[in-house]
Amino acid sequence: MSAQLFLTSRFYQSFWSEQPTWTTGPTSVWARLIALRGLVAVWRERMYYREELKRLAQDGPQRIDDVGLTLAAVEAELQKPFWQV
């Protein structure tokens, strides 16, 4: 997962930087598409995780205690958008 995050952050920095670091060859286009796919995968994981936390919070606070989180930590996590860590 950390390799995916590194790849996607490098993609994001190169994509939005004022001076792009990629070439215009077909290899770089595929590399950017693969990095974008990794970024979307990370976002989907975060959305799924937060949906599961929301479901656990709605089922009851004892379920959150079983996971080892506090209600305040769950509320803070649920307030974050999917792209935020």
C-alpha positions as CSV (number, residue, x, y, z in Angstrom):
1,M,0.0,0.0,0.0
2,S,2.8,2.4,0.8
3,A,4.2,1.8,-2.7
4,Q,0.9,2.7,-4.2
5,L,0.7,5.9,-2.1
6,F,4.3,6.8,-3.2
7,L,3.4,6.1,-6.9
8,T,0.2,8.1,-6.7
9,S,1.8,11.0,-4.9
10,R,4.6,11.1,-7.4
11,F,2.0,11.0,-10.2
12,Y,0.0,13.8,-8.6
13,Q,3.1,16.0,-8.1
14,S,4.3,15.5,-11.7
15,F,0.8,16.0,-13.1
16,W,0.1,19.2,-11.4
17,S,3.5,20.8,-11.2
18,E,4.3,23.8,-13.3
19,Q,7.1,22.0,-15.1
20,P,6.0,18.5,-15.8
21,T,8.6,15.8,-15.2
22,W,7.3,13.3,-17.8
23,T,8.0,12.9,-21.4
24,T,5.4,12.7,-24.2
25,G,6.2,9.1,-25.2
26,P,3.7,6.3,-24.9
27,T,5.4,4.8,-21.9
28,S,4.9,7.8,-19.8
29,V,1.2,7.9,-20.8
30,W,0.8,4.3,-19.6
31,A,2.7,5.1,-16.4
32,R,0.4,8.0,-15.7
33,L,-2.7,5.9,-16.3
34,I,-1.4,3.2,-14.0
35,A,-0.7,5.7,-11.3
36,L,-4.2,7.2,-11.8
37,R,-5.7,3.7,-11.4
38,G,-3.7,3.3,-8.2
39,L,-4.9,6.6,-6.9
40,V,-8.5,5.7,-7.6
41,A,-8.0,2.3,-5.8
42,V,-6.7,4.1,-2.7
43,W,-9.7,6.4,-2.7
44,R,-12.0,3.4,-3.0
45,E,-10.3,1.7,-0.1
46,R,-10.8,4.8,2.1
47,M,-14.4,5.2,1.1
48,Y,-15.1,1.5,1.9
49,Y,-13.3,1.8,5.2
50,R,-15.2,4.9,6.2
51,E,-18.5,3.3,5.2
52,E,-17.7,0.3,7.4
53,L,-16.9,2.6,10.3
54,K,-20.2,4.4,9.8
55,R,-22.1,1.1,9.8
56,L,-20.3,0.0,13.0
57,A,-21.1,3.4,14.6
58,Q,-24.8,3.0,13.7
59,D,-24.9,-0.6,15.0
60,G,-23.7,0.5,18.5
61,P,-20.8,1.9,20.4
62,Q,-19.8,-1.6,21.7
63,R,-18.9,-2.6,18.1
64,I,-16.5,0.4,17.9
65,D,-14.9,-0.6,21.2
66,D,-14.3,-4.1,19.8
67,V,-12.3,-2.6,17.0
68,G,-10.3,-0.5,19.4
69,L,-11.4,2.9,18.4
70,T,-13.1,5.7,20.3
71,L,-16.4,7.3,19.2
72,A,-14.5,10.6,18.8
73,A,-11.9,9.0,16.5
74,V,-14.6,7.5,14.4
75,E,-16.5,10.8,14.1
76,A,-13.3,12.5,13.1
77,E,-12.6,9.9,10.5
78,L,-16.1,10.1,9.1
79,Q,-15.8,13.9,8.6
80,K,-12.8,13.5,6.2
81,P,-13.4,13.5,2.5
82,F,-12.3,10.4,0.6
83,W,-9.1,11.9,-0.7
84,Q,-7.8,13.0,2.7
85,V,-5.6,10.6,4.7
